[in-house]
């Protein structure tokens, strides 16, 4: 029996989070009094900021094996530990406890901005990454034209990658990772930055390197449809722990079952808050403005989004997409950010979805802020809502069987 590609034994990873204790507000009178006292004191009464440290466990006691040639999907809610697991497997960070055994070379495509030297050109970064993987210049040259053709960046090969758009960057980064023949390919949901045609090409390439070349693929995504299509097995993480490692369909079903109780309020995490434009908060509310996740078929759904805008981009668009429980996109509409921007740092948008149109079922939302060449922020499978039957013509059926919408129509004859 061949040696496993990856073996994890009791792997845990912790981080220390520093908290500053809030101090009482100091008035001008307090400052003057303190200065007066200091005139008659030789000791320093200056208070140092009071801080505490909290140990946060991103991964806890993970034990599993991944065989050579497996295509493994990794799923879980935001904060479940998916990205931390990939960073540990990519040797970007060491586990705090436990042991990891990896057979073969690993190529990783995690977040935009990692893996390439920003001052080097696209051409130079291709050779640099090949050298890191232990390949000779001759081996890299054999793959060079294939990489460039796949990434579609030939015109910008001799431009420093710091000047690339996020889409161009991801195209080249994926092409390098997939074509330089690593034994293990690790891909985070960074592919969401690319356009749909390129995403499809990437998924085809990942399937090819696994099926036809016997290489191992680990893939993180919130799109359950893509995970189901690409991966033979899936890993479900929750609060850093392994919940299930089984056939993909079984794991997705368990994930969706667990998600039925998830909050319908999205709050930006630390990673999102570093962006120049991002979704700070998203929630679904009723017509009265109250937070709600259950709606009647004949009731309108309101999506309330709060955006943080540090640097306004006049060309930025905002898309709202309705998704089914498999993460498949059902319907999308797009608005211009400039229609809502008034110069303030925070932009509030309230969207009304009409009543008696969306078929009774359970849904989620996907929102994005983007330009033709860049994706500022993208969140998927958030704010789940259930539309309950209240007497439509299809009362005995579910939307997944007979479609998801009741189309407006007119009988003309």
C-alpha positions as CSV (number, residue, x, y, z in Angstrom):
1,X,0.0,0.0,0.0
2,X,1.5,3.4,-1.0
3,X,2.5,5.8,1.8
4,X,-0.1,8.5,2.7
5,X,0.5,11.9,1.2
6,X,-0.4,13.6,4.5
7,X,-0.7,12.3,8.0
8,X,-1.8,14.5,11.0
9,X,-1.3,13.1,14.6
10,X,-2.9,15.1,17.4
11,X,-2.2,18.4,15.7
12,X,-3.2,21.6,17.4
13,X,-2.4,25.3,16.8
14,X,-2.9,28.2,19.2
15,X,-2.4,31.9,19.0
16,X,-2.1,34.5,21.7
17,X,-4.6,37.4,21.5
18,X,-3.7,40.6,23.4
19,X,-6.5,42.7,24.9
20,X,-6.0,46.2,26.3
21,X,-8.2,46.9,29.3
22,X,-10.4,49.9,28.9
23,X,-9.4,52.8,31.1
24,X,-11.7,55.3,32.7
25,X,-12.1,58.5,30.6
26,X,-9.6,61.1,31.8
27,X,-11.0,64.6,32.1
28,X,-8.9,67.8,31.8
29,X,-9.3,68.4,35.6
30,X,-7.8,64.9,36.2
31,X,-4.8,65.8,34.0
32,X,-4.2,69.1,35.8
33,X,-4.4,67.5,39.2
34,X,-2.0,64.7,38.2
35,X,0.5,67.2,36.9
36,X,0.3,69.2,40.1
37,X,0.9,66.1,42.2
38,X,3.9,65.2,40.1
39,X,5.6,68.5,41.0
40,X,6.0,67.2,44.6
41,X,6.7,63.6,43.8
42,X,10.0,62.0,42.8
43,X,8.4,58.8,41.7
44,X,6.7,58.3,38.4
45,X,3.0,57.8,38.7
46,X,2.6,57.2,35.0
47,X,0.3,54.2,34.3
48,X,1.3,51.7,31.8
49,X,-1.6,50.3,29.6
50,X,-3.1,47.3,31.3
51,X,-3.1,44.3,28.9
52,X,-4.1,40.7,29.2
53,X,-3.3,37.8,26.9
54,X,-5.8,35.1,25.8
55,X,-4.8,31.8,24.3
56,X,-7.0,31.0,21.3
57,X,-6.9,27.5,19.8
58,X,-7.5,27.7,16.0
59,X,-7.0,23.9,15.6
60,X,-7.5,21.2,18.2
61,X,-6.4,17.5,18.2
62,X,-6.7,16.8,14.5
63,X,-6.0,13.2,13.4
64,X,-6.5,12.0,9.8
65,X,-4.7,10.6,6.8
66,X,-5.0,11.8,3.1
67,X,-3.9,9.3,0.5
68,X,-1.9,10.1,-2.7
69,X,-4.2,11.2,-5.5
70,X,-7.1,12.2,-3.3
71,X,-9.1,15.4,-3.9
72,X,-10.2,16.6,-0.5
73,X,-12.6,19.5,0.1
74,X,-12.3,21.4,3.4
75,X,-15.5,23.1,4.6
76,X,-16.8,24.9,7.7
77,X,-18.1,28.3,8.8
78,X,-15.9,31.4,9.0
79,X,-13.4,30.9,11.9
80,X,-13.7,27.1,11.8
81,X,-9.9,26.8,11.2
82,X,-9.8,26.0,7.5
83,X,-7.2,28.6,6.5
84,X,-5.1,27.9,9.6
85,X,-5.1,24.2,8.6
86,X,-3.8,25.0,5.1
87,X,-1.1,27.3,6.5
88,X,0.1,24.5,8.8
89,X,0.1,22.0,6.0
90,X,1.9,24.5,3.8
91,X,4.6,25.0,6.5
92,X,3.8,28.7,6.7
93,X,3.3,28.2,10.4
94,X,4.2,25.4,12.8
95,X,1.7,23.5,14.8
96,X,1.7,24.2,18.5
97,X,1.3,20.5,19.3
98,X,1.3,17.2,17.4
99,X,3.1,15.9,14.3
100,X,2.6,16.3,10.6
101,X,4.1,14.0,8.0
102,X,4.0,15.0,4.3
103,X,5.3,12.9,1.4
104,X,6.3,15.0,-1.6
105,X,6.6,18.7,-2.6
106,X,3.8,21.1,-1.6
107,X,2.6,24.1,-3.7
108,X,0.1,26.4,-2.0
109,X,-2.3,29.1,-3.3
110,X,-3.7,30.7,-0.2
111,X,-4.5,34.4,-0.1
112,X,-3.8,37.2,-2.6
113,X,-0.4,38.7,-1.8
114,X,1.4,35.5,-0.7
115,X,3.8,33.4,-2.6
116,X,5.3,36.0,-4.9
117,X,7.9,38.7,-4.3
118,X,6.1,42.0,-5.2
119,X,9.2,43.7,-6.6
120,X,10.0,40.9,-9.0
121,X,8.4,40.5,-12.4
122,X,6.0,37.7,-13.3
123,X,8.8,36.0,-15.2
124,X,11.2,36.2,-12.3
125,X,8.5,34.9,-9.8
126,X,7.9,31.9,-12.0
127,X,11.6,30.9,-11.7
128,X,11.7,31.8,-8.0
129,X,8.8,29.5,-7.2
130,X,10.2,26.7,-9.2
131,X,13.5,27.0,-7.4
132,X,11.7,26.9,-4.0
133,X,10.0,23.6,-5.2
134,X,13.5,22.2,-5.9
135,X,13.2,22.4,-9.7
136,X,16.1,23.2,-12.0
137,X,16.0,26.1,-14.5
138,X,15.7,23.5,-17.3
139,X,12.7,21.9,-15.7
140,X,11.0,25.3,-15.2
141,X,11.7,26.3,-18.8
142,X,9.9,23.2,-20.0
143,X,6.8,24.4,-18.2
144,X,7.2,28.1,-18.8
145,X,5.1,28.5,-21.9
146,X,2.3,26.4,-20.5
147,X,2.2,28.5,-17.4
148,X,2.0,31.8,-19.3
149,X,-0.7,30.5,-21.7
150,X,-2.8,29.2,-18.8
151,X,-2.5,32.5,-16.8
152,X,-3.2,34.7,-19.9
153,X,-0.6,37.4,-18.6
154,X,1.9,37.2,-21.5
155,X,1.7,41.0,-22.0
156,X,2.6,41.7,-18.4
157,X,5.4,39.1,-17.8
158,X,8.1,41.6,-17.4
159,X,6.0,43.9,-15.1
160,X,6.6,43.7,-11.3
161,X,3.7,41.7,-9.8
162,X,2.9,44.5,-7.3
163,X,1.3,46.3,-10.3
164,X,-0.9,43.3,-11.1
165,X,-4.6,43.4,-10.4
166,X,-5.8,40.8,-7.9
167,X,-7.3,38.8,-10.8
168,X,-4.0,38.8,-12.8
169,X,-2.1,37.9,-9.6
170,X,-4.3,34.9,-8.9
171,X,-4.3,33.7,-12.5
172,X,-0.5,33.6,-12.5
173,X,-0.2,32.2,-8.9
174,X,-2.5,29.3,-9.7
175,X,-0.8,28.6,-13.0
176,X,2.6,28.4,-11.3
177,X,1.3,26.2,-8.4
178,X,-0.6,23.8,-10.7
179,X,2.0,23.4,-13.5
180,X,5.3,23.1,-11.6
181,X,4.3,19.5,-10.7
182,X,4.1,19.5,-6.9
183,X,2.9,16.2,-5.4
184,X,0.4,18.1,-3.2
185,X,-1.6,21.2,-4.4
186,X,-3.3,23.3,-1.7
187,X,-5.8,25.9,-2.8
188,X,-7.8,28.3,-0.5
189,X,-10.9,30.1,-1.6
190,X,-8.7,32.8,-3.2
191,X,-10.0,31.5,-6.6
192,X,-13.2,33.5,-5.9
193,X,-11.2,36.6,-7.0
194,X,-11.0,35.3,-10.6
195,X,-13.8,35.5,-13.2
196,X,-16.2,32.6,-13.7
197,X,-14.4,31.3,-16.8
198,X,-11.1,31.2,-15.1
199,X,-12.6,29.5,-12.0
200,X,-13.9,26.8,-14.3
201,X,-10.5,26.4,-15.9
202,X,-8.9,26.1,-12.5
203,X,-11.3,23.5,-11.3
204,X,-10.7,21.5,-14.5
205,X,-6.9,21.7,-13.9
206,X,-7.2,20.6,-10.3
207,X,-9.2,17.6,-11.5
208,X,-6.7,16.8,-14.2
209,X,-3.6,16.9,-11.8
210,X,-5.4,14.5,-9.5
211,X,-7.1,12.1,-11.8
212,X,-4.5,11.9,-14.6
213,X,-1.3,12.8,-12.7
214,X,-2.0,11.1,-9.4
215,X,-1.4,14.3,-7.4
216,X,-3.1,15.2,-4.1
217,X,-5.4,18.3,-4.0
218,X,-6.8,20.1,-0.9
219,X,-9.4,22.7,-1.7
220,X,-11.2,25.2,0.6
221,X,-14.5,26.8,-0.6
222,X,-17.9,27.9,0.7
223,X,-19.4,26.8,-2.6
224,X,-20.8,23.4,-1.8
225,X,-21.7,22.8,-5.5
226,X,-18.0,23.1,-6.5
227,X,-16.8,21.0,-3.6
228,X,-19.3,18.3,-4.5
229,X,-18.3,18.4,-8.2
230,X,-14.5,18.4,-7.6
231,X,-13.8,16.4,-4.4
232,X,-14.1,12.7,-3.6
233,X,-14.0,13.3,0.1
234,X,-14.5,16.3,2.4
235,X,-13.4,17.4,5.9
236,X,-15.8,19.4,8.1
237,X,-14.2,21.6,10.7
238,X,-16.0,23.4,13.6
239,X,-14.2,25.6,16.0
240,X,-10.9,24.0,15.1
241,X,-12.0,20.4,15.6
242,X,-12.6,17.7,13.1
243,X,-16.3,17.0,12.9
244,X,-16.4,14.6,10.0
245,X,-14.1,13.2,7.3
246,X,-16.1,11.1,4.8
247,X,-17.6,11.0,1.3
248,X,-18.3,14.5,0.1
249,X,-22.1,14.3,-0.1
250,X,-22.3,13.0,3.4
251,X,-20.1,15.8,4.8
252,X,-22.0,18.5,2.9
253,X,-25.3,17.2,4.3
254,X,-23.9,17.3,7.8
255,X,-22.6,20.8,7.3
256,X,-25.9,22.1,6.0
257,X,-27.7,20.4,8.9
258,X,-25.3,22.2,11.3
259,X,-25.8,25.4,9.5
260,X,-29.6,25.5,10.1
261,X,-28.9,27.1,13.4
262,X,-26.3,29.6,12.2
263,X,-26.7,33.3,12.7
264,X,-28.3,35.3,10.0
265,X,-26.0,38.3,10.9
266,X,-22.6,38.5,9.1
267,X,-19.8,40.5,10.8
268,X,-16.5,41.2,9.2
269,X,-13.5,39.3,10.5
270,X,-10.0,40.7,11.1
271,X,-8.9,39.7,7.6
272,X,-11.8,41.6,5.9
273,X,-11.2,44.7,8.0
274,X,-7.8,45.2,6.4
275,X,-9.4,45.9,3.0
276,X,-10.0,49.4,1.7
277,X,-13.7,48.6,1.0
278,X,-15.5,45.8,2.8
279,X,-18.8,44.5,4.2
280,X,-18.8,45.4,7.9
281,X,-22.2,43.9,8.7
282,X,-24.9,42.2,6.7
283,X,-28.3,40.9,8.0
284,X,-31.8,40.1,6.8
285,X,-34.7,42.0,8.4
286,X,-38.4,42.1,8.2
287,X,-40.6,44.9,6.9
288,X,-40.7,46.3,10.4
289,X,-36.8,46.4,10.5
290,X,-36.4,43.6,13.0
291,X,-33.7,41.0,12.5
292,X,-35.3,37.8,11.0
293,X,-34.4,34.6,9.3
294,X,-37.9,33.2,8.7
295,X,-40.2,34.8,6.1
296,X,-43.6,33.9,4.8
297,X,-44.0,33.3,1.0
298,X,-46.1,36.5,0.7
299,X,-43.7,38.6,2.7
300,X,-40.8,40.7,1.4
301,X,-37.2,40.0,2.5
302,X,-34.9,43.0,3.3
303,X,-31.1,42.7,3.1
304,X,-29.4,45.3,5.2
305,X,-25.7,45.8,4.4
306,X,-23.2,48.2,6.1
307,X,-20.0,48.9,4.1
308,X,-16.8,50.4,5.3
309,X,-15.1,52.6,2.6
310,X,-11.6,53.8,3.4
311,X,-10.8,54.6,-0.2
312,X,-13.7,55.2,-2.6
313,X,-13.5,53.6,-6.1
314,X,-15.9,55.2,-8.5
315,X,-16.0,52.0,-10.7
316,X,-16.8,49.6,-7.9
317,X,-20.0,47.6,-8.1
318,X,-22.0,45.6,-5.5
319,X,-23.6,42.3,-6.3
320,X,-26.3,40.5,-4.4
321,X,-26.8,36.8,-5.2
322,X,-29.3,34.3,-3.9
323,X,-27.8,30.9,-3.3
324,X,-29.3,27.5,-2.6
325,X,-28.1,25.2,0.2
326,X,-25.5,23.7,-2.1
327,X,-23.9,27.1,-2.6
328,X,-25.1,27.3,-6.2
329,X,-26.0,30.8,-7.5
330,X,-29.6,31.2,-8.4
331,X,-30.1,34.9,-9.2
332,X,-28.0,38.0,-9.1
333,X,-28.4,41.8,-9.4
334,X,-25.7,44.4,-9.4
335,X,-25.7,48.1,-8.2
336,X,-23.0,50.8,-8.4
337,X,-21.3,51.9,-5.2
338,X,-21.3,55.5,-6.3
339,X,-25.1,55.5,-6.2
340,X,-25.0,55.1,-2.4
341,X,-21.7,56.8,-1.5
342,X,-22.0,60.3,0.0
343,X,-18.4,60.8,1.2
344,X,-18.9,59.1,4.6
345,X,-16.8,56.2,5.8
346,X,-19.8,54.0,6.3
347,X,-22.3,53.3,3.6
348,X,-25.7,51.7,4.5
349,X,-27.8,49.9,1.9
350,X,-31.2,48.3,2.3
351,X,-32.4,46.0,-0.5
352,X,-36.0,44.7,-0.8
353,X,-36.7,41.4,-2.4
354,X,-40.3,41.1,-3.6
355,X,-42.9,38.9,-1.9
356,X,-44.5,35.9,-3.6
357,X,-41.6,35.4,-6.1
358,X,-39.0,33.1,-4.4
359,X,-40.2,29.6,-3.9
360,X,-40.6,28.3,-0.3
361,X,-37.2,26.7,0.7
362,X,-34.0,27.5,2.6
363,X,-31.5,29.9,0.9
364,X,-28.4,32.0,1.7
365,X,-26.7,35.0,0.2
366,X,-23.5,35.9,-1.6
367,X,-22.4,39.6,-1.7
368,X,-19.4,41.0,-3.5
369,X,-17.7,44.4,-4.0
370,X,-15.7,44.5,-7.2
371,X,-14.4,46.2,-10.3
372,X,-13.6,44.6,-13.7
373,X,-10.0,44.0,-12.5
374,X,-10.3,43.6,-8.7
375,X,-12.5,42.1,-6.0
376,X,-12.5,44.2,-2.8
377,X,-14.6,41.8,-0.7
378,X,-16.7,38.7,-1.2
379,X,-18.8,36.7,1.3
380,X,-20.7,33.5,0.5
381,X,-23.3,31.3,2.1
382,X,-24.2,33.9,4.7
383,X,-27.5,35.1,6.3
384,X,-29.5,31.9,5.8
385,X,-33.2,32.4,5.4
386,X,-36.2,30.1,5.3
387,X,-39.2,31.0,3.2
388,X,-42.3,29.3,4.5
389,X,-45.3,28.2,2.5
390,X,-48.4,30.3,2.9
391,X,-50.6,29.1,0.1
392,X,-48.8,29.4,-3.2
393,X,-50.0,27.4,-6.2
394,X,-47.1,24.9,-5.6
395,X,-47.8,24.5,-1.9
396,X,-47.1,20.8,-1.8
397,X,-43.7,21.1,-3.5
398,X,-40.3,22.4,-2.7
399,X,-38.3,24.9,-4.8
400,X,-35.5,22.5,-5.4
401,X,-37.8,20.2,-7.4
402,X,-39.8,22.7,-9.4
403,X,-37.4,25.7,-9.7
404,X,-36.7,28.5,-7.2
405,X,-38.9,31.3,-8.6
406,X,-42.4,32.1,-9.6
407,X,-42.0,34.1,-12.8
408,X,-44.2,37.0,-13.6
409,X,-46.2,36.2,-16.7
410,X,-49.2,37.1,-18.7
411,X,-51.7,34.9,-20.5
412,X,-52.3,36.6,-23.8
413,X,-54.6,34.1,-25.5
